Amino acid sequence: MNGPAASSLLFNCSNQSNSALETSEQCGKETHLENMIFATFYFLDFILAFAGNALALWLFIRDQKSGTPANIFLMHLAVADLSFVLVLPTRLVYHFSGNHWPFGEIPCRLTGFLFYLNMYASIYFLMCISVDRFLAIVHPVKSIKLRRSQYAHAACVFLWVIVGVAMAPLLLNVQTVHMQNTTVCLQLYREKASRHALVSLAVAFTFPFVTTVTCYLLIIQSLRSGNRVEKHLKEKAVKMIIMVVMIFLICFVPYHVNRYIYILHYNRTKASCETQRLLALSNRITSCLTSLNGALDPVMYFFVAEKFREALCNLFCIKKTIMLPQTYEGKTNESSLSAKSEL
């Protein structure tokens, strides 16, 4: 193929691609009311998540001398959540300005990178917490050597590196498109429709989700079949299981199920404009639910981390009479001590 012919072909493909993108954006564009609802949601979510995770991170850093694996994973989870919510104001501005991205190319790349980096880091740290609880409750003696602080730190560094490398391609490609006097940041809501994206989806989410659920099912089975752990410690473990599973079901499962459907159908030429609008709207709603994770994790800390609960109660001058019953030391074996002292 000669030069002019090749250039003509590339030009036509580019025009078709931009035309398809423009059509998709017009079909999926929110109404003014929807934009205001999304912007308000992100504003409230930012306030709650920032305050809760900033307090949690301060407490976990202050309590580093305990050096337990659970506290280390919780500290890194708070870091991921705090980093995650710091990019929410860009989405707030995007919706307030009527789907216009005013920040330029580099901030668009960074927003997408940090959004996905910290979302998947949070998912994997929740998985680490579930594995640690499984070892502490089901195999308390056998896991003593494995559950050391240096191993927990190494696991956290490994996860940050792996997730960071996996998300690095988001920093390399152009992510903004100019159309009809507005700029669109493709990293906010659009997804690549490819087999690679589907494989990445399965690896990035399915593995930690299945691992987390499996660990908690085994913990429940162990608690029901044995009497090694005191009643209030069993209740504490069950509360944590309920909270973590609820976070997955509310924040991450809807997003990833919708993402699978979105990738398969959104860019199909046969999809009607109404179908594309419904897919785009569901993608935005489930993205909102994902960001809710930053506000729900501090709620989990309140119910399962005694020191976080005490600090919060002291901060707001809440009488100790409303706090949950204190535990008593020295009455149970290593399993119950582990379950009590590390959260």
C-alpha positions as CSV (number, residue, x, y, z in Angstrom):
1,M,0.0,0.0,0.0
2,N,1.5,3.4,-1.1
3,G,1.8,6.4,1.2
4,P,-1.2,8.4,0.1
5,A,-3.5,5.3,0.3
6,A,-2.2,4.4,3.7
7,S,-2.6,8.0,5.0
8,S,-6.2,8.0,3.6
9,L,-7.0,4.7,5.3
10,L,-5.6,6.0,8.6
11,F,-7.5,9.2,8.3
12,N,-10.8,7.4,7.6
13,C,-10.2,5.0,10.5
14,S,-9.5,8.0,12.7
15,N,-12.6,9.8,11.6
16,Q,-14.7,6.7,12.2
17,S,-13.2,6.2,15.6
18,N,-13.8,9.8,16.6
19,S,-17.3,9.7,15.2
20,A,-18.1,6.5,17.2
21,L,-16.6,8.1,20.3
22,E,-18.6,11.3,19.8
23,T,-21.8,9.3,19.3
24,S,-21.1,7.3,22.4
25,E,-20.4,10.4,24.5
26,Q,-23.6,12.1,23.3
27,C,-25.7,9.0,24.0
28,G,-24.1,8.5,27.4
29,K,-24.1,12.2,28.5
30,E,-25.8,12.9,31.8
31,T,-28.6,15.4,32.3
32,H,-28.0,18.5,34.4
33,L,-29.9,16.9,37.3
34,E,-27.8,13.7,37.1
35,N,-24.6,15.7,37.1
36,M,-25.7,17.6,40.2
37,I,-26.6,14.3,42.0
38,F,-23.3,12.8,41.1
39,A,-21.4,15.9,42.1
40,T,-23.2,16.1,45.5
41,F,-22.6,12.4,46.2
42,Y,-18.8,12.8,45.5
43,F,-18.7,15.9,47.7
44,L,-20.3,14.1,50.7
45,D,-18.3,11.0,50.1
46,F,-15.1,13.0,50.0
47,I,-15.8,14.7,53.3
48,L,-16.7,11.5,55.2
49,A,-14.0,9.3,53.7
50,F,-11.2,11.9,54.1
51,A,-12.1,12.6,57.8
52,G,-12.5,8.9,58.7
53,N,-9.4,7.6,56.9
54,A,-7.2,10.5,58.1
55,L,-8.1,9.7,61.7
56,A,-7.6,6.0,61.1
57,L,-4.2,6.5,59.5
58,W,-3.1,8.8,62.4
59,L,-4.1,6.1,64.9
60,F,-2.5,3.2,63.1
61,I,0.8,5.1,62.6
62,R,0.7,6.1,66.3
63,D,0.2,2.5,67.3
64,Q,2.9,1.1,65.0
65,K,4.8,-0.3,68.1
66,S,2.2,-3.1,68.3
67,G,3.5,-4.3,64.9
68,T,0.7,-6.9,64.4
69,P,0.0,-8.0,60.8
70,A,-3.6,-6.9,61.2
71,N,-2.7,-3.3,62.1
72,I,-0.1,-3.2,59.3
73,F,-2.7,-4.2,56.7
74,L,-5.3,-1.8,58.1
75,M,-2.7,1.0,58.0
76,H,-2.0,0.4,54.3
77,L,-5.7,0.1,53.6
78,A,-6.2,3.5,55.2
79,V,-3.4,4.9,53.0
80,A,-5.1,3.4,49.9
81,D,-8.5,4.8,50.9
82,L,-7.0,8.2,51.6
83,S,-5.2,8.3,48.3
84,F,-8.3,7.1,46.6
85,V,-10.6,9.9,48.0
86,L,-8.0,12.6,47.0
87,V,-8.9,12.2,43.3
88,L,-12.7,12.4,44.0
89,P,-12.7,16.3,43.7
90,T,-11.8,16.0,40.0
91,R,-14.9,14.0,39.4
92,L,-16.9,16.5,41.4
93,V,-15.6,19.3,39.2
94,Y,-16.2,17.2,36.1
95,H,-19.9,16.8,36.9
96,F,-20.4,20.4,38.1
97,S,-19.0,21.6,34.8
98,G,-21.4,19.5,32.8
99,N,-19.1,16.6,31.7
100,H,-16.2,18.9,30.8
101,W,-12.6,18.1,31.9
102,P,-10.8,21.4,32.6
103,F,-7.5,20.0,34.0
104,G,-5.6,18.9,30.9
105,E,-3.9,15.7,29.8
106,I,-1.5,14.8,32.6
107,P,-4.0,15.2,35.5
108,C,-6.4,13.0,33.5
109,R,-3.8,10.3,33.3
110,L,-2.9,10.7,37.0
111,T,-6.6,10.6,38.0
112,G,-7.3,7.3,36.2
113,F,-4.0,5.8,37.5
114,L,-4.6,6.8,41.2
115,F,-8.3,5.8,41.0
116,Y,-7.6,2.2,39.9
117,L,-4.3,1.8,41.8
118,N,-5.9,2.6,45.1
119,M,-9.2,0.8,44.4
120,Y,-7.4,-2.5,43.6
121,A,-4.9,-1.9,46.4
122,S,-7.8,-1.6,48.8
123,I,-9.3,-4.9,47.5
124,Y,-6.1,-6.8,48.0
125,F,-5.5,-5.4,51.4
126,L,-9.0,-6.5,52.4
127,M,-8.0,-9.9,51.1
128,C,-4.8,-9.8,53.2
129,I,-6.8,-9.0,56.3
130,S,-9.1,-12.0,55.6
131,V,-6.1,-14.3,55.2
132,D,-4.6,-13.0,58.4
133,R,-7.8,-13.5,60.3
134,F,-8.1,-17.0,58.9
135,L,-4.6,-17.9,60.1
136,A,-5.1,-16.2,63.5
137,I,-8.4,-17.9,64.3
138,V,-8.3,-21.3,62.5
139,H,-4.5,-22.0,62.7
140,P,-3.3,-19.9,65.7
141,V,-0.3,-22.0,66.7
142,K,0.9,-23.1,63.3
143,S,0.8,-19.6,61.8
144,I,2.8,-17.9,64.6
145,K,6.1,-17.8,62.6
146,L,4.3,-16.9,59.4
147,R,2.3,-14.0,60.9
148,R,5.3,-11.7,61.6
149,S,5.3,-8.0,61.1
150,Q,8.2,-8.1,58.6
151,Y,6.3,-10.5,56.4
152,A,3.2,-8.3,56.5
153,H,5.3,-5.2,55.5
154,A,6.9,-7.2,52.7
155,A,3.5,-8.4,51.5
156,C,2.2,-4.8,51.5
157,V,5.2,-3.5,49.5
158,F,4.8,-6.4,47.0
159,L,1.2,-5.6,46.5
160,W,1.8,-1.9,46.0
161,V,4.5,-2.7,43.4
162,I,2.4,-5.3,41.5
163,V,-0.7,-3.1,41.4
164,G,1.3,-0.1,40.4
165,V,3.1,-1.9,37.6
166,A,-0.3,-3.3,36.4
167,M,-1.8,0.2,36.3
168,A,1.2,2.0,34.8
169,P,0.0,1.7,31.2
170,L,-2.7,4.2,32.1
171,L,0.0,6.8,32.4
172,L,1.4,6.2,28.9
173,N,-1.5,6.7,26.5
174,V,-3.4,9.9,25.6
175,Q,-6.6,10.0,27.6
176,T,-8.2,13.3,26.7
177,V,-10.4,14.0,23.6
178,H,-11.7,17.3,22.4
179,M,-15.2,17.4,20.9
180,Q,-17.9,20.0,20.5
181,N,-16.1,22.7,22.5
182,T,-15.6,20.4,25.5
183,T,-12.8,18.1,26.7
184,V,-13.5,14.5,27.7
185,C,-11.2,12.5,30.1
186,L,-11.5,8.9,28.9
187,Q,-10.1,7.6,32.3
188,L,-13.2,8.7,34.2
189,Y,-15.8,6.4,33.0
190,R,-14.9,4.8,29.7
191,E,-13.5,1.3,29.5
192,K,-11.5,-0.5,26.8
193,A,-13.5,-3.2,25.0
194,S,-11.0,-6.0,24.5
195,R,-10.3,-9.5,25.6
196,H,-7.3,-8.2,27.5
197,A,-9.6,-6.0,29.6
198,L,-11.8,-8.9,30.4
199,V,-8.8,-11.1,31.5
200,S,-7.5,-8.2,33.6
201,L,-10.9,-7.9,35.2
202,A,-11.0,-11.6,36.1
203,V,-7.5,-11.6,37.6
204,A,-7.7,-8.2,39.4
205,F,-11.0,-8.9,41.1
206,T,-12.1,-12.5,41.0
207,F,-9.0,-13.9,42.8
208,P,-9.1,-11.6,45.9
209,F,-12.9,-11.8,46.1
210,V,-12.9,-15.6,46.0
211,T,-10.0,-15.7,48.5
212,T,-11.7,-13.4,50.9
213,V,-15.1,-15.2,50.8
214,T,-13.3,-18.6,51.2
215,C,-11.3,-17.4,54.2
216,Y,-14.4,-16.1,56.0
217,L,-16.4,-19.2,55.3
218,L,-13.7,-21.3,56.8
219,I,-13.5,-18.9,59.8
220,I,-17.3,-19.2,60.4
221,Q,-17.0,-23.0,60.1
222,S,-14.2,-23.0,62.7
223,L,-16.1,-20.8,65.1
224,R,-19.3,-22.9,64.9
225,S,-17.5,-26.2,65.4
226,G,-15.2,-25.2,68.3
227,N,-15.4,-23.5,71.7
228,R,-11.9,-22.1,71.8
229,V,-12.9,-18.5,71.4
230,E,-15.1,-16.6,73.9
231,K,-18.6,-15.6,72.9
232,H,-17.9,-11.8,72.5
233,L,-14.8,-12.5,70.5
234,K,-16.8,-14.8,68.2
235,E,-19.3,-11.9,67.8
236,K,-16.4,-9.6,67.0
237,A,-15.1,-11.9,64.3
238,V,-18.6,-12.3,62.8
239,K,-19.0,-8.5,62.7
240,M,-15.8,-8.1,60.8
241,I,-16.8,-10.8,58.4
242,I,-20.2,-9.2,57.8
243,M,-18.6,-5.7,57.3
244,V,-15.9,-6.9,54.8
245,V,-18.3,-9.0,52.8
246,M,-20.8,-6.1,52.8
247,I,-18.1,-3.7,51.5
248,F,-17.4,-6.1,48.7
249,L,-21.1,-6.6,47.8
250,I,-21.9,-2.9,47.9
251,C,-18.7,-1.3,46.5
252,F,-16.9,-3.8,44.3
253,V,-19.2,-6.5,43.0
254,P,-21.7,-4.2,41.2
255,Y,-18.9,-2.2,39.6
256,H,-17.1,-5.3,38.3
257,V,-20.2,-7.0,37.1
258,N,-21.3,-3.8,35.4
259,R,-17.8,-3.3,34.0
260,Y,-18.0,-6.7,32.4
261,I,-21.3,-5.9,30.7
262,Y,-20.1,-2.4,29.8
263,I,-17.0,-3.7,28.0
264,L,-18.9,-6.3,26.1
265,H,-21.7,-4.1,24.8
266,Y,-21.0,-0.3,25.0
267,N,-18.9,0.0,21.8
268,R,-21.0,-2.3,19.7
269,T,-22.2,-0.5,16.6
270,K,-25.6,-2.2,16.8
271,A,-26.3,-0.9,20.3
272,S,-29.0,1.7,20.3
273,C,-28.5,5.1,21.8
274,E,-30.8,4.3,24.6
275,T,-28.8,1.1,25.4
276,Q,-25.6,3.0,25.4
277,R,-27.1,5.6,27.7
278,L,-28.3,2.9,30.2
279,L,-24.9,1.3,30.1
280,A,-23.1,4.6,30.7
281,L,-25.4,5.6,33.5
282,S,-25.0,2.3,35.3
283,N,-21.3,2.6,34.9
284,R,-21.4,6.0,36.6
285,I,-23.6,4.7,39.4
286,T,-21.4,1.7,40.1
287,S,-18.4,4.0,40.1
288,C,-20.1,6.0,42.8
289,L,-20.6,2.9,44.8
290,T,-16.9,2.0,44.4
291,S,-15.9,5.3,45.8
292,L,-18.2,4.7,48.8
293,N,-15.6,2.1,49.9
294,G,-13.5,5.0,51.4
295,A,-16.4,6.0,53.6
296,L,-17.3,2.4,54.7
297,D,-13.9,1.2,55.7
298,P,-13.8,3.6,58.7
299,V,-17.1,2.2,59.8
300,M,-15.5,-1.2,59.7
301,Y,-12.6,0.1,61.8
302,F,-15.2,1.4,64.4
303,F,-16.8,-2.0,64.8
304,V,-13.6,-4.2,64.8
305,A,-10.7,-2.0,65.9
306,E,-11.1,-1.3,69.6
307,K,-8.4,1.5,69.7
308,F,-10.1,3.3,66.8
309,R,-13.4,3.1,68.5
310,E,-12.0,4.4,71.8
311,A,-10.3,7.3,70.0
312,L,-13.4,8.3,68.1
313,C,-15.5,8.1,71.3
314,N,-13.0,10.3,73.2
315,L,-12.8,12.7,70.3
316,F,-16.6,13.3,70.4
317,C,-16.7,13.0,74.2
318,I,-19.0,10.0,74.1
319,K,-19.5,8.4,77.5
320,K,-17.8,5.0,77.9
321,T,-21.0,3.4,79.0
322,I,-22.1,3.2,75.4
323,M,-18.9,1.5,74.2
324,L,-18.8,-2.1,73.6
325,P,-17.8,-4.4,76.5
326,Q,-14.1,-4.6,77.2
327,T,-12.4,-7.9,76.8
328,Y,-10.5,-9.8,79.6
329,E,-7.0,-11.0,79.1
330,G,-5.6,-14.3,80.2
331,K,-8.8,-16.4,79.9
332,T,-8.4,-17.9,76.5
333,N,-5.8,-19.5,74.4
334,E,-3.6,-17.9,71.7
335,S,-6.4,-17.9,69.2
336,S,-8.7,-15.6,71.2
337,L,-5.7,-13.4,72.3
338,S,-4.8,-12.9,68.7
339,A,-8.4,-12.1,67.7
340,K,-8.6,-9.6,70.6
341,S,-5.3,-7.8,70.6
342,E,-4.7,-7.3,66.9
343,L,-7.9,-5.4,66.1
